[in-house]
Structures are given as structure tokens and as C-alpha cells.
Amino acid sequence: MGHLLVLAAILLFLSSPAHSRAAGSAVVIVERPSVIRNFSADGAAVRTMFRDALLQYTRQTSMKAAWTKVGITPQDIVGIKISASGGPVMSSRKPLVAAIAESLEQAGVPLYQIVVWDKLEDDLREAEYFPRPEGAPYRTRSVIPETGFDEHVFYVNEVLGRLIWGDLAFRGIKPGGGQAQQSQKRGEKQSVAQMYGQGISAGSLENQVSNKSYYARLLTQICTKIINVPVCTDHSGVGFYGSLASLALGMVDNTRRFQGEGNWGDPAIAEILDRPFVRSKVVLHVMDALIVQYAGGPDFAPEFTYPLGAIYLSKDPVAIDSLLIGRVDSWRVGAHIPSLQPMIHYIQTAVEYGLGTSDPKNILLIPLP
């Protein structure tokens, strides 16, 4: 009898998405290729896929109970962090984002407390998210230029970055924005609207470098919970623009310094995410793998795409990325494109920081038909 009780306790422990990573990080996978046709996703089918995944992950029977299990209540201001750099096709897909927002509303979260966001308004506009898709059950906001960065919360890395328009500490005008409208006086504080909207002239821009990356106010001040909805695509600067990279690089400024050969986002991506307020606020990752792009990303390159028709859902971003990288690499090999492996050491660094697991033995896969 004692052995049976112990076995029952272990099974109950493993069934929870909040169980320790040593026992296994749960990842629900729903893969239904028929939902994709001509680079478009069937909205009703995607809604069903997401509902099935969330209910299975939380072991609940209603969306309200499921979101409560995840850690979201009607009092939360919920930010849905998307990836909008892939244009209308390879950005986080609207049917999936809408399904998440609608389920939050069903759980009692008011629509005005649901915010879909990404760093750049230009990207959101190009992806047809800005100002907001017609009939969408959420608000859309950008970090640049709308809500800005938090001047009191930043990440320091010894690599210096040349500042550009949009970075908090940049002093200048937006490219193509005409002549500077005013100069900053010594000791004068500038509002976010001034800094990002009209621009500030400050002499030579070539000397503007910084070792700081400021966090978005949407993360530090506005949203109380974050749901991360990345897209499964490669990235020329960090290898794979998945759950880890798109979230980290999308929540801070001055990020060009972390990308490219000799760096590839390591260790910056893990270190940006390894903050208590990030860990506590980011409650779920919903990977949009409906259409996968294995080369040429994050811009849309149709010749390198595959209609996988999948959603990966987990609290563990490392597990999601690790599972998908193997599949992405297989398509790259088939197309005679070099492997991502030399560029993704930041994933192992994320493991070392305790952000998740990449060991298949410690990933509890929950596939749904």
C-alpha cells in the first residue's frame, strides 16, 4: 500500500506544469498541418488548438480555471508579447493572438486590460497589427515610440553599442525626420515623448555609445503578467529567434551589440531574462510554429518555409526552443544550409541560469492529436 501511495504522489507531481525541472518541464504540442493553406491559418481551427493545449497543460476544464492555474486573474493587466518583425505572414499570427485574448476575456480579464505589444511600431504596422486589426479583442501598443523604456531599470554588458534612434539614451532625430527641433540643455530631463517623438539634437552622433540596455516600461511598469507568443524562425544575428531570443531582444533597447559573429546573443539573452521581475511576470510561452521558417529570417522568405501547423505551449522557453531547433536544423541540412548549432550557445547559457531545460530526458512531452 505504501508503494502505491508513493507512486500516486509522483504521478500527481508530474502532471502539474509547475513541477520542478528536475522531474521534467511539461511541453504540450498540438500539430495539425491541415490548418495551414496558402500561408494562411484557419482561425477557428487555431482557436481550438490553443484551447486544447492550454486545458491539457493545466489539467483544467475551463479557461477561467486554466488561466488561474497559470497565474492570471481578472485584476491583471496582461501583455501578449508578439514577434512582429516578419511582416504579415511570418509575424505572430493574428488567429492565435486573438484566441489567447478571447480566452483571457472568457476568464474575466477585461478587454481594456489585454495589451498586444512588440518593440517597434514600424514592425507592428508592417505586420498589420497597428493601430489594431479590425474587431481584435485587445489593444495594440509599441515600445518605440509609444510607451518607451524605463530609465531606472537596465541591463549592463561590457560590450559597447552604438546608439540609434529609439534607444533611450540616444540624442538625435529619427532618420528621415527632418531637422532637429530643439537642443537638449545640460541637466535638462526629456520625456519619453520628446525623446522618441520629436527627437533631440546633440551634436555628433558618432560618439553615442552605451553599455546599458533599458527595459521596456510595458514590462516593468504597465503589464502585471506577460504571455510570450514568438514565431518559429531563424535569425541572422542570433541563430534562432524563438522563445528566448525574441523575448529578450524585444524587451530592451541597444540590442544590436549582442548580435552577429563572435557574440550570437550569448550571454546577453540569458542575462536579460534572468531578472526577478521577468521571471515572475512571464507566465507562459505559446510558440507559433504554424508556419516554420528555417532560413532567411526573421524577414519573410517563402522559399525557406514549412507549413508545420503546430503550437508549442509551456512555462519553459528553453524546452520549447530546444525541441524546435532540431527540426529547423533538419530542414536546413536538407537545403544544404549550415546548422544553427554554432550560433545558439545562448540556449545552454539559459540552462545554466536556471531558465529551463534542454535535456530531452527532463522534458515531459504531451502531444495532442
Protein Blocks (a to p, Z undefined) as FASTA:
>chain_A
ZZmmmmmmmmmmmmpmkbcfklopcddddddfklpgghiacfklmmmmmmmmmmmmnopa
bfklmmmmnopafkbccdddddfknojmlgccfklmmmmmmmmmmnopafklcccddfbl
klmmmnopafbdghiacddddfblmnopafkbccddfbdcdddehiaklgcddehiapaf
bdcdehiacdfklmmmnopaehjaklmccfbdcddfklmmmpmbdcddddddddfknopa
cfklmmmmmmcghkllmgcehklopaklmmmmmcfklmmmmmbdcddfkbccfehiabdc
fklgccekpacddfblklmmmmmmmmmmmmmmmnopacfklmmmmmmmmmmnopacfbfk
lpccdddZZ
